[in-house]
Amino acid sequence: MYPGELDDVLSLVAAEARRYLENLDERPLLTAGSEAAARSLEGPLPEEGEGALVALKELLETGIEASVASSGPRMFHFVTGGVTPAALGADWLTSTLDQSGFAWVGSPLSAELERVSIAWLLDLFELPEGWGGVLTTGATMANFTALAAARRWWGERHGTDVDADGLAGLPPVPVLSSGYVHATAYKALGMLGVGRSAVRVLARDDSGRLDVVALERELEELGGAPAIVIANAGEVNAGDFDPIDVAADLAERYGAWLHVDGAFGLFARVSPRTAELAAGVERADSVIADGHKWLNVPYDCGFAFVRNPAALAHTFVASAAYLPAEDPARPNYGFMTPETSRRARSIAVWATLRAYGRSGYRELVERNLDHAQHVAKAVDEADDLERLAEVPLNIVPFRYHPPGFPEEELNELNSRLGEAVLADGRVFVGTTQYRGKVCFRPAFVNWRTRTGDVDQLVAVVRELGAGLAGARA
């Protein structure tokens, strides 16, 4: 290892990155040799290294082929955003500076940009003054962070500091949600010791939307005992929303903690066209979202916002002789989140918000809304496609349904078609089960996506679907 390697390394990577990005819009999402390319990088630990250039040339030659072009314009799987130019440049700078995002003393830059970024995000989402928050690795840890604050609140209502004394001897924590509750919320509750089975799903119908009558009945039966209510902004199969405003009314009436999981749906508040979908979020006690979705910053990034910022400080405080003391003027975000070792992801968040502002993100959200409506219209006009739900936001659930094809065979057909689409590589979109039907669920959140890209999505599904259906005949 020697400093002289750096010039050659930076020149090589910059040139290859430029070449990759110049071709990203046309690049296949996945190549046929990707798995073999990935596996070719295995082997025993070298006894003697060959230096940075040899390692990086091998990585560039093989690794790019093994990767998914997930920041490209035809990535419609997993609600994955791209990376804005400002965020990409800032992320490279983040790696160069290699800041610790734990404490002010370790990086005034990271800490101050996190403070500013949280304030700007609260403003972007029109959340009340006085709220606080913290950047996390993504929605999973954002849910963990916010629900940890809810768990502490619940313990205090029982006269216990659960962060100091644990949950032993306390009654089960009632968690009430809809069929839209996300796997990451279950995961967070499991890690918090509340338990995945603590969730009582109250669904109005087989779509999963929150049954508010059942919610009121459950809260009333608790007789004033504290409970956690999870409302969902942007369900993963169709982009639907729980009635958050009504959930907020009930949480206030019965003294429950309202948490809103808005991993991508929180961005509905950025546009006047969709803001009403997320009405009531401002009345919650906590809310979360992902940054690597609609904010279009690099993996990994998420946000956890809370009405009472002190709740995070009480929950995640850490002390040791070598650690800095609390100082409100110099925030230590490692005391407000599970991770003590933290990447300075605030640099990329600040940069993209500074670069494009409120109007830039409103334009991005509304362009992606148009993409969803464009696909919905194309599906409705095609005689071999079937849309399975309304399209309130950015996800279009649809399946391939050629005329006369037996209903009982459609799930198998669409499952096979889903595999064929991914293997084809021209577009990248996954399947799900919605109301018992296997279907596609393309999600549009990427700043690079254009109308031609979403047209290609529909065309590829129809082309490959026709081949599979014809082979059956």
DOKE-217291 format. One record per residue (C-alpha): residue number from 1; x, y, z; chain; residue in one letter. Coordinates in steps of 0.02 Angstrom, whole numbers. Example, Ala and Ser with C-alpha at 12.3 -4.5 7.8 and 13.67 -1.06 7.14 Angstrom:
residues 2
BALUM   resi       px       py       pz   chain   resn
BALUM      1      615     -225      390       A      A
BALUM      2      684      -53      357       A      S
//
This chain:
residues 473
BALUM   resi       px       py       pz   chain   resn
BALUM      1        0        0        0       A      M
BALUM      2       77      165      -50       A      Y
BALUM      3       10      339      -91       A      P
BALUM      4       77      333     -268       A      G
BALUM      5      -62      212     -315       A      E
BALUM      6     -195      344     -290       A      L
BALUM      7     -169      444     -449       A      D
BALUM      8     -181      290     -560       A      D
BALUM      9     -329      222     -461       A      V
BALUM     10     -428      384     -470       A      L
BALUM     11     -392      407     -655       A      S
BALUM     12     -445      228     -695       A      L
BALUM     13     -605      231     -594       A      V
BALUM     14     -656      405     -655       A      A
BALUM     15     -633      353     -837       A      A
BALUM     16     -729      190     -815       A      E
BALUM     17     -867      275     -715       A      A
BALUM     18     -887      404     -853       A      R
BALUM     19     -898      266     -984       A      R
BALUM     20    -1024      169     -880       A      Y
BALUM     21    -1136      319     -850       A      L
BALUM     22    -1129      374    -1033       A      E
BALUM     23    -1201      204    -1082       A      N
BALUM     24    -1317      180     -933       A      L
BALUM     25    -1477      227    -1024       A      D
BALUM     26    -1449       91    -1155       A      E
BALUM     27    -1364      -38    -1045       A      R
BALUM     28    -1459     -202    -1012       A      P
BALUM     29    -1519     -210     -834       A      L
BALUM     30    -1448     -385     -816       A      L
BALUM     31    -1335     -485     -932       A      T
BALUM     32    -1345     -672     -962       A      A
BALUM     33    -1170     -695     -891       A      G
BALUM     34    -1197     -594     -732       A      S
BALUM     35    -1203     -741     -612       A      E
BALUM     36    -1050     -825     -687       A      A
BALUM     37     -957     -659     -684       A      A
BALUM     38     -998     -634     -500       A      A
BALUM     39     -941     -809     -454       A      R
BALUM     40     -779     -788     -550       A      S
BALUM     41     -719     -666     -418       A      L
BALUM     42     -713     -799     -283       A      E
BALUM     43     -555     -891     -233       A      G
BALUM     44     -433     -906      -88       A      P
BALUM     45     -362     -753       -2       A      L
BALUM     46     -203     -706      -97       A      P
BALUM     47      -44     -730        2       A      E
BALUM     48       36     -588      -93       A      E
BALUM     49      -67     -445     -160       A      G
BALUM     50      -39     -374     -334       A      E
BALUM     51      -82     -194     -297       A      G
BALUM     52     -231      -80     -319       A      A
BALUM     53     -228      -67     -509       A      L
BALUM     54     -231     -255     -536       A      V
BALUM     55     -374     -277     -413       A      A
BALUM     56     -475     -134     -483       A      L
BALUM     57     -450     -184     -664       A      K
BALUM     58     -515     -357     -622       A      E
BALUM     59     -661     -283     -529       A      L
BALUM     60     -704     -165     -671       A      L
BALUM     61     -689     -298     -806       A      E
BALUM     62     -792     -427     -713       A      T
BALUM     63     -890     -333     -581       A      G
BALUM     64     -985     -219     -699       A      I
BALUM     65    -1046     -370     -798       A      E
BALUM     66    -1100     -451     -633       A      A
BALUM     67    -1197     -298     -575       A      S
BALUM     68    -1376     -244     -605       A      V
BALUM     69    -1394      -74     -689       A      A
BALUM     70    -1505      -24     -544       A      S
BALUM     71    -1481      164     -563       A      S
BALUM     72    -1535      157     -745       A      G
BALUM     73    -1700      221     -815       A      P
BALUM     74    -1784       51     -837       A      R
BALUM     75    -1760      -10     -659       A      M
BALUM     76    -1940      -30     -599       A      F
BALUM     77    -1909     -162     -464       A      H
BALUM     78    -1905     -137     -274       A      F
BALUM     79    -1954       49     -288       A      V
BALUM     80    -1772       91     -325       A      T
BALUM     81    -1721      268     -366       A      G
BALUM     82    -1571      323     -468       A      G
BALUM     83    -1432      436     -410       A      V
BALUM     84    -1442      620     -455       A      T
BALUM     85    -1282      701     -520       A      P
BALUM     86    -1269      806     -363       A      A
BALUM     87    -1291      655     -250       A      A
BALUM     88    -1164      553     -350       A      L
BALUM     89    -1032      688     -341       A      G
BALUM     90    -1065      714     -156       A      A
BALUM     91    -1055      528     -123       A      D
BALUM     92     -885      517     -206       A      W
BALUM     93     -832      662      -96       A      L
BALUM     94     -902      571       56       A      T
BALUM     95     -790      422       22       A      S
BALUM     96     -642      535      -10       A      T
BALUM     97     -664      630      154       A      L
BALUM     98     -712      469      248       A      D
BALUM     99     -798      563      389       A      Q
BALUM    100     -870      485      546       A      S
BALUM    101    -1053      533      560       A      G
BALUM    102    -1062      491      744       A      F
BALUM    103    -1014      651      835       A      A
BALUM    104     -986      835      801       A      W
BALUM    105     -806      822      860       A      V
BALUM    106     -775      684      732       A      G
BALUM    107     -847      786      589       A      S
BALUM    108     -929      956      608       A      P
BALUM    109     -967      945      422       A      L
BALUM    110    -1067      783      435       A      S
BALUM    111    -1159      837      592       A      A
BALUM    112    -1206     1009      529       A      E
BALUM    113    -1262      945      359       A      L
BALUM    114    -1369      813      446       A      E
BALUM    115    -1450      948      551       A      R
BALUM    116    -1484     1054      397       A      V
BALUM    117    -1540      905      292       A      S
BALUM    118    -1666      849      423       A      I
BALUM    119    -1735     1026      432       A      A
BALUM    120    -1748     1036      242       A      W
BALUM    121    -1833      865      231       A      L
BALUM    122    -1959      913      364       A      L
BALUM    123    -1995     1069      261       A      D
BALUM    124    -2006      970       98       A      L
BALUM    125    -2134      851      175       A      F
BALUM    126    -2226      993      264       A      E
BALUM    127    -2204      919      437       A      L
BALUM    128    -2224     1032      588       A      P
BALUM    129    -2092     1144      664       A      E
BALUM    130    -2015     1070      819       A      G
BALUM    131    -2002      895      748       A      W
BALUM    132    -1831      813      741       A      G
BALUM    133    -1753      667      655       A      G
BALUM    134    -1601      570      602       A      V
BALUM    135    -1530      489      446       A      L
BALUM    136    -1523      299      443       A      T
BALUM    137    -1467      162      324       A      T
BALUM    138    -1642      141      253       A      G
BALUM    139    -1823      110      296       A      A
BALUM    140    -1786      -45      400       A      T
BALUM    141    -1676       50      522       A      M
BALUM    142    -1788      202      510       A      A
BALUM    143    -1935       94      566       A      N
BALUM    144    -1826       21      702       A      F
BALUM    145    -1775      195      760       A      T
BALUM    146    -1951      267      764       A      A
BALUM    147    -2030      112      840       A      L
BALUM    148    -1893      109      974       A      A
BALUM    149    -1952      283     1023       A      A
BALUM    150    -2131      218     1023       A      A
BALUM    151    -2079       71     1133       A      R
BALUM    152    -1998      190     1257       A      R
BALUM    153    -2156      296     1261       A      W
BALUM    154    -2260      139     1291       A      W
BALUM    155    -2146       87     1435       A      G
BALUM    156    -2159      259     1514       A      E
BALUM    157    -2349      242     1513       A      R
BALUM    158    -2321       86     1618       A      H
BALUM    159    -2199      174     1733       A      G
BALUM    160    -2046       84     1664       A      T
BALUM    161    -1889      138     1574       A      D
BALUM    162    -1882       -6     1450       A      V
BALUM    163    -1715       49     1380       A      D
BALUM    164    -1638       28     1552       A      A
BALUM    165    -1740     -115     1622       A      D
BALUM    166    -1809     -210     1472       A      G
BALUM    167    -1985     -276     1444       A      L
BALUM    168    -1985     -413     1575       A      A
BALUM    169    -2140     -410     1684       A      G
BALUM    170    -2236     -294     1570       A      L
BALUM    171    -2391     -343     1471       A      P
BALUM    172    -2375     -374     1283       A      P
BALUM    173    -2361     -217     1177       A      V
BALUM    174    -2519     -199     1071       A      P
BALUM    175    -2474     -149      892       A      V
BALUM    176    -2620     -114      777       A      L
BALUM    177    -2601      -97      589       A      S
BALUM    178    -2676     -143      422       A      S
BALUM    179    -2638     -276      295       A      G
BALUM    180    -2519     -151      218       A      Y
BALUM    181    -2396     -165      363       A      V
BALUM    182    -2224     -192      287       A      H
BALUM    183    -2102     -333      318       A      A
BALUM    184    -1976     -208      386       A      T
BALUM    185    -2097     -155      523       A      A
BALUM    186    -2116     -336      576       A      Y
BALUM    187    -1928     -354      571       A      K
BALUM    188    -1902     -199      678       A      A
BALUM    189    -2031     -256      806       A      L
BALUM    190    -1943     -423      818       A      G
BALUM    191    -1774     -342      847       A      M
BALUM    192    -1850     -226      978       A      L
BALUM    193    -1917     -371     1080       A      G
BALUM    194    -2096     -317     1050       A      V
BALUM    195    -2117     -468      937       A      G
BALUM    196    -2182     -494      762       A      R
BALUM    197    -2337     -580      830       A      S
BALUM    198    -2383     -422      927       A      A
BALUM    199    -2456     -349      766       A      V
BALUM    200    -2645     -361      751       A      R
BALUM    201    -2691     -341      569       A      V
BALUM    202    -2855     -248      546       A      L
BALUM    203    -2898     -253      361       A      A
BALUM    204    -3059     -188      284       A      R
BALUM    205    -3053     -310      138       A      D
BALUM    206    -2933     -421       44       A      D
BALUM    207    -2840     -269      -22       A      S
BALUM    208    -2775     -244      155       A      G
BALUM    209    -2827      -64      187       A      R
BALUM    210    -2849      -17      370       A      L
BALUM    211    -3020      -55      446       A      D
BALUM    212    -3046      100      552       A      V
BALUM    213    -3203       30      634       A      V
BALUM    214    -3103     -120      695       A      A
BALUM    215    -2962       -4      748       A      L
BALUM    216    -3079       98      857       A      E
BALUM    217    -3152      -59      931       A      R
BALUM    218    -2978     -126      975       A      E
BALUM    219    -2924       39     1053       A      L
BALUM    220    -3085       50     1152       A      E
BALUM    221    -3064     -127     1217       A      E
BALUM    222    -2891      -82     1281       A      L
BALUM    223    -2978       34     1403       A      G
BALUM    224    -2851      174     1394       A      G
BALUM    225    -2697       61     1398       A      A
BALUM    226    -2561      127     1281       A      P
BALUM    227    -2546       54     1106       A      A
BALUM    228    -2445       82      948       A      I
BALUM    229    -2540      111      785       A      V
BALUM    230    -2446       90      621       A      I
BALUM    231    -2525      174      469       A      A
BALUM    232    -2450      149      298       A      N
BALUM    233    -2420      280      164       A      A
BALUM    234    -2391      190        0       A      G
BALUM    235    -2428        3        2       A      E
BALUM    236    -2300      -99      -93       A      V
BALUM    237    -2414     -187     -220       A      N
BALUM    238    -2526      -46     -278       A      A
BALUM    239    -2463      112     -192       A      G
BALUM    240    -2623      129      -89       A      D
BALUM    241    -2635      225       75       A      F
BALUM    242    -2716      187      240       A      D
BALUM    243    -2838      325      298       A      P
BALUM    244    -2704      413      398       A      I
BALUM    245    -2812      561      450       A      D
BALUM    246    -2941      445      528       A      V
BALUM    247    -2805      343      612       A      A
BALUM    248    -2737      506      684       A      A
BALUM    249    -2910      551      751       A      D
BALUM    250    -2922      383      839       A      L
BALUM    251    -2744      388      905       A      A
BALUM    252    -2778      559      981       A      E
BALUM    253    -2945      505     1054       A      R
BALUM    254    -2876      348     1136       A      Y
BALUM    255    -2701      407     1177       A      G
BALUM    256    -2605      293     1059       A      A
BALUM    257    -2439      321      973       A      W
BALUM    258    -2463      342      785       A      L
BALUM    259    -2319      287      676       A      H
BALUM    260    -2326      310      486       A      V
BALUM    261    -2222      201      372       A      D
BALUM    262    -2199      310      218       A      G
BALUM    263    -2048      226      139       A      A
BALUM    264    -2094      302      -30       A      F
BALUM    265    -2273      362       -1       A      G
BALUM    266    -2217      508      106       A      L
BALUM    267    -2160      589      -57       A      F
BALUM    268    -2343      606     -105       A      A
BALUM    269    -2339      762        4       A      R
BALUM    270    -2215      844     -115       A      V
BALUM    271    -2345      868     -253       A      S
BALUM    272    -2514      954     -238       A      P
BALUM    273    -2582      818     -353       A      R
BALUM    274    -2557      683     -221       A      T
BALUM    275    -2534      773      -55       A      A
BALUM    276    -2709      729        2       A      E
BALUM    277    -2664      544       -2       A      L
BALUM    278    -2545      573      144       A      A
BALUM    279    -2653      696      240       A      A
BALUM    280    -2636      669      426       A      G
BALUM    281    -2452      621      424       A      V
BALUM    282    -2416      787      509       A      E
BALUM    283    -2520      727      658       A      R
BALUM    284    -2417      569      685       A      A
BALUM    285    -2291      541      824       A      D
BALUM    286    -2163      467      705       A      S
BALUM    287    -2143      441      519       A      V
BALUM    288    -2008      364      409       A      I
BALUM    289    -1954      363      228       A      A
BALUM    290    -1814      301      117       A      D
BALUM    291    -1686      415       34       A      G
BALUM    292    -1629      288      -95       A      H
BALUM    293    -1805      283     -166       A      K
BALUM    294    -1882      447     -223       A      W
BALUM    295    -1745      562     -158       A      L
BALUM    296    -1627      474     -280       A      N
BALUM    297    -1474      469     -169       A      V
BALUM    298    -1356      319     -167       A      P
BALUM    299    -1385      165      -61       A      Y
BALUM    300    -1399      169       82       A      D
BALUM    301    -1506      306      157       A      C
BALUM    302    -1667      329      255       A      G
BALUM    303    -1747      453      374       A      F
BALUM    304    -1837      437      540       A      A
BALUM    305    -1937      587      600       A      F
BALUM    306    -2016      607      772       A      V
BALUM    307    -2131      735      849       A      R
BALUM    308    -2029      734     1009       A      N
BALUM    309    -1842      735      966       A      P
BALUM    310    -1796      698     1147       A      A
BALUM    311    -1871      525     1126       A      A
BALUM    312    -1726      474     1013       A      L
BALUM    313    -1595      547     1130       A      A
BALUM    314    -1666      450     1278       A      H
BALUM    315    -1678      289     1178       A      T
BALUM    316    -1507      285     1095       A      F
BALUM    317    -1396      377     1218       A      V
BALUM    318    -1224      300     1247       A      A
BALUM    319    -1092      352     1371       A      S
BALUM    320     -909      315     1399       A      A
BALUM    321     -763      416     1462       A      A
BALUM    322     -693      441     1288       A      Y
BALUM    323     -858      492     1207       A      L
BALUM    324     -910      675     1189       A      P
BALUM    325    -1038      753     1305       A      A
BALUM    326    -1207      809     1242       A      E
BALUM    327    -1208      986     1175       A      D
BALUM    328    -1367     1052     1092       A      P
BALUM    329    -1264     1173      986       A      A
BALUM    330    -1154     1031      922       A      R
BALUM    331    -1268      881      892       A      P
BALUM    332    -1202      703      904       A      N
BALUM    333    -1317      601      792       A      Y
BALUM    334    -1239      438      848       A      G
BALUM    335    -1336      465     1009       A      F
BALUM    336    -1500      470      912       A      M
BALUM    337    -1489      313      807       A      T
BALUM    338    -1441      129      828       A      P
BALUM    339    -1278      144      732       A      E
BALUM    340    -1128      220      818       A      T
BALUM    341    -1017      195      666       A      S
BALUM    342    -1106      301      536       A      R
BALUM    343    -1064      350      358       A      R
BALUM    344    -1081      536      326       A      A
BALUM    345    -1232      510      211       A      R
BALUM    346    -1289      686      255       A      S
BALUM    347    -1166      754      126       A      I
BALUM    348    -1260      675      -21       A      A
BALUM    349    -1431      717       52       A      V
BALUM    350    -1383      899       77       A      W
BALUM    351    -1305      911      -96       A      A
BALUM    352    -1456      845     -191       A      T
BALUM    353    -1579      954      -94       A      L
BALUM    354    -1467     1105     -118       A      R
BALUM    355    -1449     1068     -304       A      A
BALUM    356    -1631     1041     -352       A      Y
BALUM    357    -1736     1114     -212       A      G
BALUM    358    -1921     1094     -181       A      R
BALUM    359    -1972     1129     -361       A      S
BALUM    360    -1848     1002     -430       A      G
BALUM    361    -1917      863     -322       A      Y
BALUM    362    -2096      913     -358       A      R
BALUM    363    -2057      901     -544       A      E
BALUM    364    -1976      730     -520       A      L
BALUM    365    -2122      661     -420       A      V
BALUM    366    -2249      727     -545       A      E
BALUM    367    -2153      658     -694       A      R
BALUM    368    -2153      486     -612       A      N
BALUM    369    -2339      504     -575       A      L
BALUM    370    -2364      536     -761       A      D
BALUM    371    -2264      380     -801       A      H
BALUM    372    -2378      276     -691       A      A
BALUM    373    -2534      346     -773       A      Q
BALUM    374    -2458      319     -945       A      H
BALUM    375    -2428      135     -907       A      V
BALUM    376    -2601      116     -831       A      A
BALUM    377    -2678      186     -990       A      K
BALUM    378    -2572       72    -1100       A      A
BALUM    379    -2623      -79     -996       A      V
BALUM    380    -2806      -32    -1007       A      D
BALUM    381    -2795      -16    -1196       A      E
BALUM    382    -2706     -182    -1223       A      A
BALUM    383    -2816     -335    -1250       A      D
BALUM    384    -2687     -450    -1170       A      D
BALUM    385    -2652     -351    -1011       A      L
BALUM    386    -2759     -327     -856       A      E
BALUM    387    -2740     -192     -723       A      R
BALUM    388    -2784     -255     -549       A      L
BALUM    389    -2805      -94     -449       A      A
BALUM    390    -2819       93     -458       A      E
BALUM    391    -2657      192     -476       A      V
BALUM    392    -2657      328     -343       A      P
BALUM    393    -2469      356     -345       A      L
BALUM    394    -2323      275     -437       A      N
BALUM    395    -2355       86     -441       A      I
BALUM    396    -2458       -3     -575       A      V
BALUM    397    -2511     -181     -530       A      P
BALUM    398    -2552     -277     -689       A      F
BALUM    399    -2538     -450     -763       A      R
BALUM    400    -2524     -530     -932       A      Y
BALUM    401    -2696     -599     -975       A      H
BALUM    402    -2714     -654    -1156       A      P
BALUM    403    -2893     -675    -1218       A      P
BALUM    404    -2964     -845    -1180       A      G
BALUM    405    -2821     -901    -1069       A      F
BALUM    406    -2886    -1007     -923       A      P
BALUM    407    -2896     -910     -759       A      E
BALUM    408    -2826    -1057     -660       A      E
BALUM    409    -2666    -1053     -765       A      E
BALUM    410    -2634     -866     -760       A      L
BALUM    411    -2532     -867     -600       A      N
BALUM    412    -2410     -994     -671       A      E
BALUM    413    -2401     -900     -836       A      L
BALUM    414    -2362     -734     -750       A      N
BALUM    415    -2235     -814     -634       A      S
BALUM    416    -2142     -887     -783       A      R
BALUM    417    -2159     -722     -874       A      L
BALUM    418    -2085     -630     -726       A      G
BALUM    419    -1931     -740     -732       A      E
BALUM    420    -1919     -717     -920       A      A
BALUM    421    -1926     -527     -906       A      V
BALUM    422    -1784     -522     -780       A      L
BALUM    423    -1678     -642     -883       A      A
BALUM    424    -1712     -539    -1040       A      D
BALUM    425    -1631     -387     -960       A      G
BALUM    426    -1708     -248    -1063       A      R
BALUM    427    -1815     -195     -915       A      V
BALUM    428    -1810     -246     -733       A      F
BALUM    429    -1976     -272     -646       A      V
BALUM    430    -2031     -397     -515       A      G
BALUM    431    -2189     -493     -481       A      T
BALUM    432    -2295     -505     -325       A      T
BALUM    433    -2460     -581     -269       A      Q
BALUM    434    -2603     -458     -258       A      Y
BALUM    435    -2771     -523     -200       A      R
BALUM    436    -2712     -697     -243       A      G
BALUM    437    -2657     -652     -420       A      K
BALUM    438    -2476     -653     -479       A      V
BALUM    439    -2441     -487     -563       A      C
BALUM    440    -2308     -359     -604       A      F
BALUM    441    -2287     -206     -493       A      R
BALUM    442    -2176      -80     -583       A      P
BALUM    443    -2133       70     -475       A      A
BALUM    444    -2075      236     -548       A      F
BALUM    445    -1957      341     -442       A      V
BALUM    446    -1802      367     -551       A      N
BALUM    447    -1750      538     -614       A      W
BALUM    448    -1681      459     -775       A      R
BALUM    449    -1843      372     -828       A      T
BALUM    450    -1928      440     -983       A      R
BALUM    451    -2089      395    -1074       A      T
BALUM    452    -1996      283    -1196       A      G
BALUM    453    -1930      180    -1052       A      D
BALUM    454    -2103      143     -983       A      V
BALUM    455    -2166      106    -1158       A      D
BALUM    456    -2029      -24    -1172       A      Q
BALUM    457    -2087     -102    -1009       A      L
BALUM    458    -2260     -134    -1081       A      V
BALUM    459    -2190     -192    -1248       A      A
BALUM    460    -2069     -317    -1169       A      V
BALUM    461    -2203     -393    -1057       A      V
BALUM    462    -2320     -415    -1205       A      R
BALUM    463    -2185     -483    -1320       A      E
BALUM    464    -2118     -613    -1198       A      L
BALUM    465    -2293     -653    -1136       A      G
BALUM    466    -2352     -691    -1312       A      A
BALUM    467    -2206     -809    -1334       A      G
BALUM    468    -2246     -905    -1175       A      L
BALUM    469    -2432     -912    -1208       A      A
BALUM    470    -2401     -967    -1388       A      G
BALUM    471    -2282    -1104    -1332       A      A
BALUM    472    -2421    -1174    -1223       A      R
BALUM    473    -2540    -1182    -1370       A      A
//
